[in-house]
Amino acid sequence: MNRPFPFFVALRYIFAGKGNRYLSFVSLSSLIGMILGVLSLLVVLAVMNGFRSDLENRVLRLIPHAHINADTVIPD
């Protein structure tokens, strides 16, 4: 079983033995902190993307992309 080195080190510190409870607590709290940080970043990015698309739609309702004008009068 050939694992990448960073993955091996991460698993070693996450599942630290029962003899070193301080290391287990620190690794668990840092893992929870990283999970919360990534989760909050994803939520903020999703909200900002929604605000951007909503603002873009509101602006384009008022100011369209292009105006097309005819040189001559088109009969109805």
PDB file of N, H, CA, C and O in Angstrom:
ATOM      1  N   MET A   1       0.849  -1.172   0.000  1.00  0.00           N
ATOM      2  CA  MET A   1       0.000   0.000   0.000  1.00  0.00           C
ATOM      3  C   MET A   1       0.895   1.236   0.000  1.00  0.00           C
ATOM      4  O   MET A   1       1.515   1.559   1.014  1.00  0.00           O
ATOM      5  N   ASN A   2       0.960   1.910  -1.113  1.00  0.00           N
ATOM      6  H   ASN A   2       0.457   1.648  -1.936  1.00  0.00           H
ATOM      7  CA  ASN A   2       1.828   3.064  -1.283  1.00  0.00           C
ATOM      8  C   ASN A   2       0.995   4.337  -1.184  1.00  0.00           C
ATOM      9  O   ASN A   2       0.257   4.675  -2.110  1.00  0.00           O
ATOM     10  N   ARG A   3       1.113   5.045  -0.057  1.00  0.00           N
ATOM     11  H   ARG A   3       1.713   4.771   0.695  1.00  0.00           H
ATOM     12  CA  ARG A   3       0.376   6.293   0.149  1.00  0.00           C
ATOM     13  C   ARG A   3       1.311   7.473  -0.047  1.00  0.00           C
ATOM     14  O   ARG A   3       2.509   7.376   0.218  1.00  0.00           O
ATOM     15  N   PRO A   4       0.758   8.595  -0.513  1.00  0.00           N
ATOM     16  CA  PRO A   4       1.574   9.809  -0.580  1.00  0.00           C
ATOM     17  C   PRO A   4       1.995  10.241   0.833  1.00  0.00           C
ATOM     18  O   PRO A   4       1.271  10.021   1.804  1.00  0.00           O
ATOM     19  N   PHE A   5       3.146  10.841   0.923  1.00  0.00           N
ATOM     20  H   PHE A   5       3.735  11.020   0.134  1.00  0.00           H
ATOM     21  CA  PHE A   5       3.698  11.210   2.225  1.00  0.00           C
ATOM     22  C   PHE A   5       2.819  12.180   3.011  1.00  0.00           C
ATOM     23  O   PHE A   5       2.594  11.935   4.197  1.00  0.00           O
ATOM     24  N   PRO A   6       2.303  13.274   2.423  1.00  0.00           N
ATOM     25  CA  PRO A   6       1.456  14.181   3.214  1.00  0.00           C
ATOM     26  C   PRO A   6       0.200  13.493   3.745  1.00  0.00           C
ATOM     27  O   PRO A   6      -0.243  13.777   4.857  1.00  0.00           O
ATOM     28  N   PHE A   7      -0.371  12.594   2.953  1.00  0.00           N
ATOM     29  H   PHE A   7      -0.011  12.363   2.049  1.00  0.00           H
ATOM     30  CA  PHE A   7      -1.550  11.864   3.405  1.00  0.00           C
ATOM     31  C   PHE A   7      -1.206  10.979   4.597  1.00  0.00           C
ATOM     32  O   PHE A   7      -1.984  10.882   5.546  1.00  0.00           O
ATOM     33  N   PHE A   8      -0.057  10.342   4.552  1.00  0.00           N
ATOM     34  H   PHE A   8       0.575  10.420   3.781  1.00  0.00           H
ATOM     35  CA  PHE A   8       0.399   9.493   5.653  1.00  0.00           C
ATOM     36  C   PHE A   8       0.602  10.302   6.929  1.00  0.00           C
ATOM     37  O   PHE A   8       0.193   9.876   8.009  1.00  0.00           O
ATOM     38  N   VAL A   9       1.227  11.456   6.807  1.00  0.00           N
ATOM     39  H   VAL A   9       1.560  11.802   5.930  1.00  0.00           H
ATOM     40  CA  VAL A   9       1.470  12.305   7.982  1.00  0.00           C
ATOM     41  C   VAL A   9       0.150  12.817   8.552  1.00  0.00           C
ATOM     42  O   VAL A   9      -0.022  12.862   9.770  1.00  0.00           O
ATOM     43  N   ALA A  10      -0.780  13.203   7.680  1.00  0.00           N
ATOM     44  H   ALA A  10      -0.640  13.167   6.691  1.00  0.00           H
ATOM     45  CA  ALA A  10      -2.077  13.692   8.146  1.00  0.00           C
ATOM     46  C   ALA A  10      -2.828  12.604   8.902  1.00  0.00           C
ATOM     47  O   ALA A  10      -3.387  12.861   9.969  1.00  0.00           O
ATOM     48  N   LEU A  11      -2.844  11.405   8.362  1.00  0.00           N
ATOM     49  H   LEU A  11      -2.390  11.197   7.496  1.00  0.00           H
ATOM     50  CA  LEU A  11      -3.523  10.311   9.055  1.00  0.00           C
ATOM     51  C   LEU A  11      -2.851   9.976  10.378  1.00  0.00           C
ATOM     52  O   LEU A  11      -3.519   9.615  11.347  1.00  0.00           O
ATOM     53  N   ARG A  12      -1.557  10.092  10.416  1.00  0.00           N
ATOM     54  H   ARG A  12      -1.014  10.385   9.629  1.00  0.00           H
ATOM     55  CA  ARG A  12      -0.831   9.788  11.650  1.00  0.00           C
ATOM     56  C   ARG A  12      -1.199  10.759  12.766  1.00  0.00           C
ATOM     57  O   ARG A  12      -1.363  10.348  13.914  1.00  0.00           O
ATOM     58  N   TYR A  13      -1.330  12.045  12.440  1.00  0.00           N
ATOM     59  H   TYR A  13      -1.197  12.379  11.506  1.00  0.00           H
ATOM     60  CA  TYR A  13      -1.650  13.022  13.470  1.00  0.00           C
ATOM     61  C   TYR A  13      -3.137  13.065  13.795  1.00  0.00           C
ATOM     62  O   TYR A  13      -3.516  13.404  14.917  1.00  0.00           O
ATOM     63  N   ILE A  14      -3.987  12.723  12.824  1.00  0.00           N
ATOM     64  H   ILE A  14      -3.679  12.448  11.913  1.00  0.00           H
ATOM     65  CA  ILE A  14      -5.422  12.706  13.114  1.00  0.00           C
ATOM     66  C   ILE A  14      -5.758  11.554  14.050  1.00  0.00           C
ATOM     67  O   ILE A  14      -6.498  11.727  15.018  1.00  0.00           O
ATOM     68  N   PHE A  15      -5.217  10.392  13.762  1.00  0.00           N
ATOM     69  H   PHE A  15      -4.615  10.251  12.976  1.00  0.00           H
ATOM     70  CA  PHE A  15      -5.492   9.219  14.583  1.00  0.00           C
ATOM     71  C   PHE A  15      -4.308   8.930  15.500  1.00  0.00           C
ATOM     72  O   PHE A  15      -3.739   7.839  15.475  1.00  0.00           O
ATOM     73  N   ALA A  16      -3.948   9.916  16.302  1.00  0.00           N
ATOM     74  H   ALA A  16      -4.410  10.803  16.321  1.00  0.00           H
ATOM     75  CA  ALA A  16      -2.833   9.739  17.231  1.00  0.00           C
ATOM     76  C   ALA A  16      -3.236   8.719  18.296  1.00  0.00           C
ATOM     77  O   ALA A  16      -4.413   8.573  18.628  1.00  0.00           O
ATOM     78  N   GLY A  17      -2.250   8.032  18.809  1.00  0.00           N
ATOM     79  H   GLY A  17      -1.295   8.151  18.540  1.00  0.00           H
ATOM     80  CA  GLY A  17      -2.513   6.996  19.797  1.00  0.00           C
ATOM     81  C   GLY A  17      -3.116   7.549  21.082  1.00  0.00           C
ATOM     82  O   GLY A  17      -3.091   8.755  21.327  1.00  0.00           O
ATOM     83  N   LYS A  18      -3.655   6.656  21.892  1.00  0.00           N
ATOM     84  H   LYS A  18      -3.676   5.676  21.693  1.00  0.00           H
ATOM     85  CA  LYS A  18      -4.303   7.076  23.130  1.00  0.00           C
ATOM     86  C   LYS A  18      -3.297   7.566  24.163  1.00  0.00           C
ATOM     87  O   LYS A  18      -3.683   8.209  25.140  1.00  0.00           O
ATOM     88  N   GLY A  19      -2.031   7.277  23.966  1.00  0.00           N
ATOM     89  H   GLY A  19      -1.718   6.755  23.173  1.00  0.00           H
ATOM     90  CA  GLY A  19      -1.019   7.714  24.914  1.00  0.00           C
ATOM     91  C   GLY A  19      -0.782   9.215  24.868  1.00  0.00           C
ATOM     92  O   GLY A  19      -0.352   9.796  25.865  1.00  0.00           O
ATOM     93  N   ASN A  20      -1.051   9.857  23.738  1.00  0.00           N
ATOM     94  H   ASN A  20      -1.401   9.385  22.929  1.00  0.00           H
ATOM     95  CA  ASN A  20      -0.793  11.284  23.590  1.00  0.00           C
ATOM     96  C   ASN A  20      -2.117  12.003  23.308  1.00  0.00           C
ATOM     97  O   ASN A  20      -2.428  12.316  22.159  1.00  0.00           O
ATOM     98  N   ARG A  21      -2.885  12.257  24.359  1.00  0.00           N
ATOM     99  H   ARG A  21      -2.633  12.002  25.292  1.00  0.00           H
ATOM    100  CA  ARG A  21      -4.199  12.884  24.191  1.00  0.00           C
ATOM    101  C   ARG A  21      -4.088  14.352  23.794  1.00  0.00           C
ATOM    102  O   ARG A  21      -4.975  14.867  23.113  1.00  0.00           O
ATOM    103  N   TYR A  22      -3.028  15.032  24.200  1.00  0.00           N
ATOM    104  H   TYR A  22      -2.308  14.614  24.754  1.00  0.00           H
ATOM    105  CA  TYR A  22      -2.877  16.438  23.835  1.00  0.00           C
ATOM    106  C   TYR A  22      -2.708  16.578  22.328  1.00  0.00           C
ATOM    107  O   TYR A  22      -3.313  17.462  21.720  1.00  0.00           O
ATOM    108  N   LEU A  23      -1.906  15.731  21.723  1.00  0.00           N
ATOM    109  H   LEU A  23      -1.414  15.013  22.216  1.00  0.00           H
ATOM    110  CA  LEU A  23      -1.702  15.767  20.278  1.00  0.00           C
ATOM    111  C   LEU A  23      -2.996  15.428  19.546  1.00  0.00           C
ATOM    112  O   LEU A  23      -3.293  16.012  18.503  1.00  0.00           O
ATOM    113  N   SER A  24      -3.761  14.492  20.086  1.00  0.00           N
ATOM    114  H   SER A  24      -3.519  14.018  20.933  1.00  0.00           H
ATOM    115  CA  SER A  24      -5.036  14.134  19.479  1.00  0.00           C
ATOM    116  C   SER A  24      -6.012  15.306  19.549  1.00  0.00           C
ATOM    117  O   SER A  24      -6.724  15.574  18.581  1.00  0.00           O
ATOM    118  N   PHE A  25      -6.053  16.008  20.687  1.00  0.00           N
ATOM    119  H   PHE A  25      -5.474  15.790  21.473  1.00  0.00           H
ATOM    120  CA  PHE A  25      -6.943  17.167  20.837  1.00  0.00           C
ATOM    121  C   PHE A  25      -6.548  18.287  19.884  1.00  0.00           C
ATOM    122  O   PHE A  25      -7.408  18.896  19.247  1.00  0.00           O
ATOM    123  N   VAL A  26      -5.261  18.558  19.784  1.00  0.00           N
ATOM    124  H   VAL A  26      -4.562  18.064  20.301  1.00  0.00           H
ATOM    125  CA  VAL A  26      -4.788  19.627  18.903  1.00  0.00           C
ATOM    126  C   VAL A  26      -5.072  19.278  17.443  1.00  0.00           C
ATOM    127  O   VAL A  26      -5.522  20.134  16.682  1.00  0.00           O
ATOM    128  N   SER A  27      -4.821  18.055  17.054  1.00  0.00           N
ATOM    129  H   SER A  27      -4.456  17.360  17.673  1.00  0.00           H
ATOM    130  CA  SER A  27      -5.065  17.677  15.663  1.00  0.00           C
ATOM    131  C   SER A  27      -6.555  17.695  15.346  1.00  0.00           C
ATOM    132  O   SER A  27      -6.944  18.106  14.254  1.00  0.00           O
ATOM    133  N   LEU A  28      -7.384  17.262  16.270  1.00  0.00           N
ATOM    134  H   LEU A  28      -7.068  16.927  17.157  1.00  0.00           H
ATOM    135  CA  LEU A  28      -8.830  17.285  16.042  1.00  0.00           C
ATOM    136  C   LEU A  28      -9.353  18.715  15.977  1.00  0.00           C
ATOM    137  O   LEU A  28     -10.184  19.031  15.126  1.00  0.00           O
ATOM    138  N   SER A  29      -8.876  19.578  16.862  1.00  0.00           N
ATOM    139  H   SER A  29      -8.201  19.322  17.553  1.00  0.00           H
ATOM    140  CA  SER A  29      -9.343  20.971  16.835  1.00  0.00           C
ATOM    141  C   SER A  29      -8.852  21.695  15.580  1.00  0.00           C
ATOM    142  O   SER A  29      -9.580  22.520  15.028  1.00  0.00           O
ATOM    143  N   SER A  30      -7.647  21.406  15.127  1.00  0.00           N
ATOM    144  H   SER A  30      -7.056  20.736  15.576  1.00  0.00           H
ATOM    145  CA  SER A  30      -7.172  22.041  13.894  1.00  0.00           C
ATOM    146  C   SER A  30      -7.926  21.512  12.679  1.00  0.00           C
ATOM    147  O   SER A  30      -8.182  22.265  11.740  1.00  0.00           O
ATOM    148  N   LEU A  31      -8.281  20.245  12.681  1.00  0.00           N
ATOM    149  H   LEU A  31      -8.072  19.633  13.444  1.00  0.00           H
ATOM    150  CA  LEU A  31      -9.074  19.680  11.593  1.00  0.00           C
ATOM    151  C   LEU A  31     -10.459  20.323  11.553  1.00  0.00           C
ATOM    152  O   LEU A  31     -10.950  20.664  10.476  1.00  0.00           O
ATOM    153  N   ILE A  32     -11.084  20.489  12.696  1.00  0.00           N
ATOM    154  H   ILE A  32     -10.685  20.212  13.570  1.00  0.00           H
ATOM    155  CA  ILE A  32     -12.395  21.151  12.761  1.00  0.00           C
ATOM    156  C   ILE A  32     -12.275  22.601  12.313  1.00  0.00           C
ATOM    157  O   ILE A  32     -13.159  23.106  11.621  1.00  0.00           O
ATOM    158  N   GLY A  33     -11.204  23.272  12.695  1.00  0.00           N
ATOM    159  H   GLY A  33     -10.486  22.862  13.257  1.00  0.00           H
ATOM    160  CA  GLY A  33     -10.992  24.655  12.261  1.00  0.00           C
ATOM    161  C   GLY A  33     -10.836  24.774  10.758  1.00  0.00           C
ATOM    162  O   GLY A  33     -11.384  25.690  10.145  1.00  0.00           O
ATOM    163  N   MET A  34     -10.091  23.853  10.159  1.00  0.00           N
ATOM    164  H   MET A  34      -9.645  23.109  10.657  1.00  0.00           H
ATOM    165  CA  MET A  34      -9.933  23.885   8.697  1.00  0.00           C
ATOM    166  C   MET A  34     -11.252  23.589   7.994  1.00  0.00           C
ATOM    167  O   MET A  34     -11.566  24.205   6.975  1.00  0.00           O
ATOM    168  N   ILE A  35     -12.018  22.656   8.528  1.00  0.00           N
ATOM    169  H   ILE A  35     -11.763  22.155   9.355  1.00  0.00           H
ATOM    170  CA  ILE A  35     -13.318  22.340   7.927  1.00  0.00           C
ATOM    171  C   ILE A  35     -14.240  23.541   7.999  1.00  0.00           C
ATOM    172  O   ILE A  35     -14.904  23.866   7.014  1.00  0.00           O
ATOM    173  N   LEU A  36     -14.295  24.211   9.148  1.00  0.00           N
ATOM    174  H   LEU A  36     -13.756  23.947   9.948  1.00  0.00           H
ATOM    175  CA  LEU A  36     -15.145  25.398   9.288  1.00  0.00           C
ATOM    176  C   LEU A  36     -14.676  26.533   8.386  1.00  0.00           C
ATOM    177  O   LEU A  36     -15.502  27.252   7.822  1.00  0.00           O
ATOM    178  N   GLY A  37     -13.372  26.704   8.241  1.00  0.00           N
ATOM    179  H   GLY A  37     -12.701  26.120   8.698  1.00  0.00           H
ATOM    180  CA  GLY A  37     -12.844  27.751   7.375  1.00  0.00           C
ATOM    181  C   GLY A  37     -13.198  27.531   5.915  1.00  0.00           C
ATOM    182  O   GLY A  37     -13.610  28.462   5.223  1.00  0.00           O
ATOM    183  N   VAL A  38     -13.038  26.306   5.447  1.00  0.00           N
ATOM    184  H   VAL A  38     -12.702  25.550   6.008  1.00  0.00           H
ATOM    185  CA  VAL A  38     -13.369  25.998   4.053  1.00  0.00           C
ATOM    186  C   VAL A  38     -14.871  26.117   3.830  1.00  0.00           C
ATOM    187  O   VAL A  38     -15.305  26.612   2.790  1.00  0.00           O
ATOM    188  N   LEU A  39     -15.664  25.668   4.792  1.00  0.00           N
ATOM    189  H   LEU A  39     -15.311  25.266   5.637  1.00  0.00           H
ATOM    190  CA  LEU A  39     -17.114  25.765   4.672  1.00  0.00           C
ATOM    191  C   LEU A  39     -17.572  27.213   4.609  1.00  0.00           C
ATOM    192  O   LEU A  39     -18.422  27.559   3.789  1.00  0.00           O
ATOM    193  N   SER A  40     -17.015  28.067   5.470  1.00  0.00           N
ATOM    194  H   SER A  40     -16.324  27.786   6.136  1.00  0.00           H
ATOM    195  CA  SER A  40     -17.410  29.479   5.447  1.00  0.00           C
ATOM    196  C   SER A  40     -16.957  30.156   4.155  1.00  0.00           C
ATOM    197  O   SER A  40     -17.670  31.011   3.629  1.00  0.00           O
ATOM    198  N   LEU A  41     -15.799  29.794   3.639  1.00  0.00           N
ATOM    199  H   LEU A  41     -15.219  29.099   4.066  1.00  0.00           H
ATOM    200  CA  LEU A  41     -15.335  30.353   2.368  1.00  0.00           C
ATOM    201  C   LEU A  41     -16.262  29.965   1.224  1.00  0.00           C
ATOM    202  O   LEU A  41     -16.570  30.794   0.367  1.00  0.00           O
ATOM    203  N   LEU A  42     -16.707  28.718   1.202  1.00  0.00           N
ATOM    204  H   LEU A  42     -16.457  28.044   1.897  1.00  0.00           H
ATOM    205  CA  LEU A  42     -17.634  28.279   0.160  1.00  0.00           C
ATOM    206  C   LEU A  42     -18.973  29.002   0.243  1.00  0.00           C
ATOM    207  O   LEU A  42     -19.548  29.372  -0.781  1.00  0.00           O
ATOM    208  N   VAL A  43     -19.469  29.203   1.461  1.00  0.00           N
ATOM    209  H   VAL A  43     -19.002  28.902   2.292  1.00  0.00           H
ATOM    210  CA  VAL A  43     -20.746  29.902   1.627  1.00  0.00           C
ATOM    211  C   VAL A  43     -20.624  31.346   1.168  1.00  0.00           C
ATOM    212  O   VAL A  43     -21.503  31.846   0.468  1.00  0.00           O
ATOM    213  N   VAL A  44     -19.550  32.021   1.551  1.00  0.00           N
ATOM    214  H   VAL A  44     -18.835  31.614   2.120  1.00  0.00           H
ATOM    215  CA  VAL A  44     -19.363  33.422   1.156  1.00  0.00           C
ATOM    216  C   VAL A  44     -19.221  33.544  -0.357  1.00  0.00           C
ATOM    217  O   VAL A  44     -19.794  34.456  -0.953  1.00  0.00           O
ATOM    218  N   LEU A  45     -18.479  32.656  -0.980  1.00  0.00           N
ATOM    219  H   LEU A  45     -18.014  31.915  -0.496  1.00  0.00           H
ATOM    220  CA  LEU A  45     -18.332  32.699  -2.438  1.00  0.00           C
ATOM    221  C   LEU A  45     -19.664  32.453  -3.142  1.00  0.00           C
ATOM    222  O   LEU A  45     -19.953  33.089  -4.155  1.00  0.00           O
ATOM    223  N   ALA A  46     -20.469  31.545  -2.621  1.00  0.00           N
ATOM    224  H   ALA A  46     -20.234  31.028  -1.798  1.00  0.00           H
ATOM    225  CA  ALA A  46     -21.774  31.281  -3.230  1.00  0.00           C
ATOM    226  C   ALA A  46     -22.694  32.487  -3.098  1.00  0.00           C
ATOM    227  O   ALA A  46     -23.398  32.838  -4.045  1.00  0.00           O
ATOM    228  N   VAL A  47     -22.693  33.121  -1.930  1.00  0.00           N
ATOM    229  H   VAL A  47     -22.121  32.835  -1.161  1.00  0.00           H
ATOM    230  CA  VAL A  47     -23.539  34.300  -1.725  1.00  0.00           C
ATOM    231  C   VAL A  47     -23.080  35.448  -2.611  1.00  0.00           C
ATOM    232  O   VAL A  47     -23.910  36.123  -3.220  1.00  0.00           O
ATOM    233  N   MET A  48     -21.776  35.681  -2.696  1.00  0.00           N
ATOM    234  H   MET A  48     -21.102  35.132  -2.201  1.00  0.00           H
ATOM    235  CA  MET A  48     -21.271  36.769  -3.530  1.00  0.00           C
ATOM    236  C   MET A  48     -21.567  36.516  -5.009  1.00  0.00           C
ATOM    237  O   MET A  48     -21.863  37.458  -5.745  1.00  0.00           O
ATOM    238  N   ASN A  49     -21.492  35.274  -5.450  1.00  0.00           N
ATOM    239  H   ASN A  49     -21.251  34.509  -4.852  1.00  0.00           H
ATOM    240  CA  ASN A  49     -21.816  34.947  -6.835  1.00  0.00           C
ATOM    241  C   ASN A  49     -23.298  35.202  -7.107  1.00  0.00           C
ATOM    242  O   ASN A  49     -23.654  35.679  -8.184  1.00  0.00           O
ATOM    243  N   GLY A  50     -24.153  34.891  -6.153  1.00  0.00           N
ATOM    244  H   GLY A  50     -23.863  34.503  -5.278  1.00  0.00           H
ATOM    245  CA  GLY A  50     -25.579  35.171  -6.308  1.00  0.00           C
ATOM    246  C   GLY A  50     -25.857  36.659  -6.373  1.00  0.00           C
ATOM    247  O   GLY A  50     -26.670  37.101  -7.185  1.00  0.00           O
ATOM    248  N   PHE A  51     -25.186  37.448  -5.520  1.00  0.00           N
ATOM    249  H   PHE A  51     -24.526  37.089  -4.860  1.00  0.00           H
ATOM    250  CA  PHE A  51     -25.362  38.899  -5.556  1.00  0.00           C
ATOM    251  C   PHE A  51     -24.871  39.477  -6.878  1.00  0.00           C
ATOM    252  O   PHE A  51     -25.487  40.393  -7.422  1.00  0.00           O
ATOM    253  N   ARG A  52     -23.771  38.950  -7.394  1.00  0.00           N
ATOM    254  H   ARG A  52     -23.270  38.206  -6.952  1.00  0.00           H
ATOM    255  CA  ARG A  52     -23.224  39.459  -8.651  1.00  0.00           C
ATOM    256  C   ARG A  52     -24.189  39.201  -9.803  1.00  0.00           C
ATOM    257  O   ARG A  52     -24.448  40.094 -10.611  1.00  0.00           O
ATOM    258  N   SER A  53     -24.718  37.991  -9.879  1.00  0.00           N
ATOM    259  H   SER A  53     -24.508  37.266  -9.223  1.00  0.00           H
ATOM    260  CA  SER A  53     -25.632  37.687 -10.985  1.00  0.00           C
ATOM    261  C   SER A  53     -26.939  38.457 -10.845  1.00  0.00           C
ATOM    262  O   SER A  53     -27.519  38.864 -11.852  1.00  0.00           O
ATOM    263  N   ASP A  54     -27.412  38.665  -9.624  1.00  0.00           N
ATOM    264  H   ASP A  54     -26.941  38.335  -8.806  1.00  0.00           H
ATOM    265  CA  ASP A  54     -28.634  39.444  -9.418  1.00  0.00           C
ATOM    266  C   ASP A  54     -28.408  40.899  -9.806  1.00  0.00           C
ATOM    267  O   ASP A  54     -29.261  41.501 -10.459  1.00  0.00           O
ATOM    268  N   LEU A  55     -27.285  41.466  -9.421  1.00  0.00           N
ATOM    269  H   LEU A  55     -26.592  40.977  -8.891  1.00  0.00           H
ATOM    270  CA  LEU A  55     -26.971  42.849  -9.781  1.00  0.00           C
ATOM    271  C   LEU A  55     -26.809  42.992 -11.292  1.00  0.00           C
ATOM    272  O   LEU A  55     -27.267  43.975 -11.875  1.00  0.00           O
ATOM    273  N   GLU A  56     -26.165  42.025 -11.921  1.00  0.00           N
ATOM    274  H   GLU A  56     -25.794  41.227 -11.447  1.00  0.00           H
ATOM    275  CA  GLU A  56     -25.986  42.063 -13.374  1.00  0.00           C
ATOM    276  C   GLU A  56     -27.337  42.021 -14.088  1.00  0.00           C
ATOM    277  O   GLU A  56     -27.548  42.748 -15.059  1.00  0.00           O
ATOM    278  N   ASN A  57     -28.245  41.181 -13.617  1.00  0.00           N
ATOM    279  H   ASN A  57     -28.074  40.590 -12.828  1.00  0.00           H
ATOM    280  CA  ASN A  57     -29.578  41.110 -14.231  1.00  0.00           C
ATOM    281  C   ASN A  57     -30.345  42.414 -14.053  1.00  0.00           C
ATOM    282  O   ASN A  57     -31.036  42.852 -14.972  1.00  0.00           O
ATOM    283  N   ARG A  58     -30.235  43.038 -12.890  1.00  0.00           N
ATOM    284  H   ARG A  58     -29.673  42.682 -12.143  1.00  0.00           H
ATOM    285  CA  ARG A  58     -30.944  44.302 -12.658  1.00  0.00           C
ATOM    286  C   ARG A  58     -30.389  45.423 -13.532  1.00  0.00           C
ATOM    287  O   ARG A  58     -31.154  46.233 -14.056  1.00  0.00           O
ATOM    288  N   VAL A  59     -29.086  45.478 -13.692  1.00  0.00           N
ATOM    289  H   VAL A  59     -28.464  44.821 -13.266  1.00  0.00           H
ATOM    290  CA  VAL A  59     -28.477  46.524 -14.521  1.00  0.00           C
ATOM    291  C   VAL A  59     -28.836  46.309 -15.985  1.00  0.00           C
ATOM    292  O   VAL A  59     -29.133  47.271 -16.694  1.00  0.00           O
ATOM    293  N   LEU A  60     -28.814  45.067 -16.444  1.00  0.00           N
ATOM    294  H   LEU A  60     -28.573  44.286 -15.867  1.00  0.00           H
ATOM    295  CA  LEU A  60     -29.112  44.796 -17.847  1.00  0.00           C
ATOM    296  C   LEU A  60     -30.587  45.010 -18.178  1.00  0.00           C
ATOM    297  O   LEU A  60     -30.930  45.206 -19.344  1.00  0.00           O
ATOM    298  N   ARG A  61     -31.460  44.976 -17.179  1.00  0.00           N
ATOM    299  H   ARG A  61     -31.181  44.817 -16.232  1.00  0.00           H
ATOM    300  CA  ARG A  61     -32.850  45.335 -17.440  1.00  0.00           C
ATOM    301  C   ARG A  61     -32.978  46.816 -17.752  1.00  0.00           C
ATOM    302  O   ARG A  61     -33.812  47.210 -18.568  1.00  0.00           O
ATOM    303  N   LEU A  62     -32.163  47.638 -17.111  1.00  0.00           N
ATOM    304  H   LEU A  62     -31.485  47.318 -16.449  1.00  0.00           H
ATOM    305  CA  LEU A  62     -32.220  49.084 -17.326  1.00  0.00           C
ATOM    306  C   LEU A  62     -31.395  49.514 -18.531  1.00  0.00           C
ATOM    307  O   LEU A  62     -31.831  50.360 -19.312  1.00  0.00           O
ATOM    308  N   ILE A  63     -30.212  48.941 -18.687  1.00  0.00           N
ATOM    309  H   ILE A  63     -29.858  48.254 -18.053  1.00  0.00           H
ATOM    310  CA  ILE A  63     -29.299  49.308 -19.774  1.00  0.00           C
ATOM    311  C   ILE A  63     -29.020  48.045 -20.582  1.00  0.00           C
ATOM    312  O   ILE A  63     -28.230  47.209 -20.144  1.00  0.00           O
ATOM    313  N   PRO A  64     -29.644  47.881 -21.749  1.00  0.00           N
ATOM    314  CA  PRO A  64     -29.431  46.652 -22.523  1.00  0.00           C
ATOM    315  C   PRO A  64     -28.028  46.602 -23.128  1.00  0.00           C
ATOM    316  O   PRO A  64     -27.298  47.593 -23.124  1.00  0.00           O
ATOM    317  N   HIS A  65     -27.675  45.442 -23.640  1.00  0.00           N
ATOM    318  H   HIS A  65     -28.269  44.638 -23.642  1.00  0.00           H
ATOM    319  CA  HIS A  65     -26.365  45.245 -24.255  1.00  0.00           C
ATOM    320  C   HIS A  65     -26.194  46.083 -25.514  1.00  0.00           C
ATOM    321  O   HIS A  65     -25.122  46.642 -25.748  1.00  0.00           O
ATOM    322  N   ALA A  66     -27.245  46.176 -26.328  1.00  0.00           N
ATOM    323  H   ALA A  66     -28.115  45.722 -26.138  1.00  0.00           H
ATOM    324  CA  ALA A  66     -27.117  46.873 -27.611  1.00  0.00           C
ATOM    325  C   ALA A  66     -28.446  47.539 -27.966  1.00  0.00           C
ATOM    326  O   ALA A  66     -29.516  47.091 -27.555  1.00  0.00           O
ATOM    327  N   HIS A  67     -28.347  48.621 -28.740  1.00  0.00           N
ATOM    328  H   HIS A  67     -27.477  48.985 -29.074  1.00  0.00           H
ATOM    329  CA  HIS A  67     -29.508  49.301 -29.304  1.00  0.00           C
ATOM    330  C   HIS A  67     -29.441  49.131 -30.813  1.00  0.00           C
ATOM    331  O   HIS A  67     -28.404  49.385 -31.426  1.00  0.00           O
ATOM    332  N   ILE A  68     -30.540  48.702 -31.410  1.00  0.00           N
ATOM    333  H   ILE A  68     -31.382  48.495 -30.912  1.00  0.00           H
ATOM    334  CA  ILE A  68     -30.592  48.531 -32.863  1.00  0.00           C
ATOM    335  C   ILE A  68     -31.542  49.581 -33.416  1.00  0.00           C
ATOM    336  O   ILE A  68     -32.722  49.612 -33.066  1.00  0.00           O
ATOM    337  N   ASN A  69     -31.017  50.441 -34.284  1.00  0.00           N
ATOM    338  H   ASN A  69     -30.058  50.415 -34.569  1.00  0.00           H
ATOM    339  CA  ASN A  69     -31.807  51.496 -34.915  1.00  0.00           C
ATOM    340  C   ASN A  69     -31.785  51.298 -36.423  1.00  0.00           C
ATOM    341  O   ASN A  69     -30.748  50.982 -37.006  1.00  0.00           O
ATOM    342  N   ALA A  70     -32.941  51.489 -37.043  1.00  0.00           N
ATOM    343  H   ALA A  70     -33.783  51.746 -36.569  1.00  0.00           H
ATOM    344  CA  ALA A  70     -33.035  51.367 -38.501  1.00  0.00           C
ATOM    345  C   ALA A  70     -32.786  52.723 -39.140  1.00  0.00           C
ATOM    346  O   ALA A  70     -33.171  53.754 -38.589  1.00  0.00           O
ATOM    347  N   ASP A  71     -32.132  52.723 -40.322  1.00  0.00           N
ATOM    348  H   ASP A  71     -31.819  51.885 -40.769  1.00  0.00           H
ATOM    349  CA  ASP A  71     -31.901  53.975 -41.049  1.00  0.00           C
ATOM    350  C   ASP A  71     -33.184  54.499 -41.685  1.00  0.00           C
ATOM    351  O   ASP A  71     -33.379  55.710 -41.795  1.00  0.00           O
ATOM    352  N   THR A  72     -34.040  53.602 -42.094  1.00  0.00           N
ATOM    353  H   THR A  72     -33.881  52.618 -42.004  1.00  0.00           H
ATOM    354  CA  THR A  72     -35.303  54.008 -42.716  1.00  0.00           C
ATOM    355  C   THR A  72     -36.459  53.540 -41.849  1.00  0.00           C
ATOM    356  O   THR A  72     -36.296  52.699 -40.964  1.00  0.00           O
ATOM    357  N   VAL A  73     -37.623  54.100 -42.120  1.00  0.00           N
ATOM    358  H   VAL A  73     -37.755  54.782 -42.838  1.00  0.00           H
ATOM    359  CA  VAL A  73     -38.815  53.715 -41.368  1.00  0.00           C
ATOM    360  C   VAL A  73     -39.302  52.375 -41.894  1.00  0.00           C
ATOM    361  O   VAL A  73     -39.445  52.184 -43.102  1.00  0.00           O
ATOM    362  N   ILE A  74     -39.549  51.468 -40.997  1.00  0.00           N
ATOM    363  H   ILE A  74     -39.432  51.622 -40.016  1.00  0.00           H
ATOM    364  CA  ILE A  74     -40.033  50.146 -41.380  1.00  0.00           C
ATOM    365  C   ILE A  74     -41.557  50.174 -41.324  1.00  0.00           C
ATOM    366  O   ILE A  74     -42.128  50.470 -40.274  1.00  0.00           O
ATOM    367  N   PRO A  75     -42.226  49.869 -42.444  1.00  0.00           N
ATOM    368  CA  PRO A  75     -43.701  49.908 -42.428  1.00  0.00           C
ATOM    369  C   PRO A  75     -44.265  48.776 -41.579  1.00  0.00           C
ATOM    370  O   PRO A  75     -43.714  47.677 -41.519  1.00  0.00           O
ATOM    371  N   ASP A  76     -45.375  49.082 -40.930  1.00  0.00           N
ATOM    372  H   ASP A  76     -45.823  49.975 -40.979  1.00  0.00           H
ATOM    373  CA  ASP A  76     -46.025  48.069 -40.085  1.00  0.00           C
ATOM    374  C   ASP A  76     -46.845  47.109 -40.885  1.00  0.00           C
ATOM    375  O   ASP A  76     -47.454  46.199 -40.322  1.00  0.00           O
TER     376      ASP A  76
END
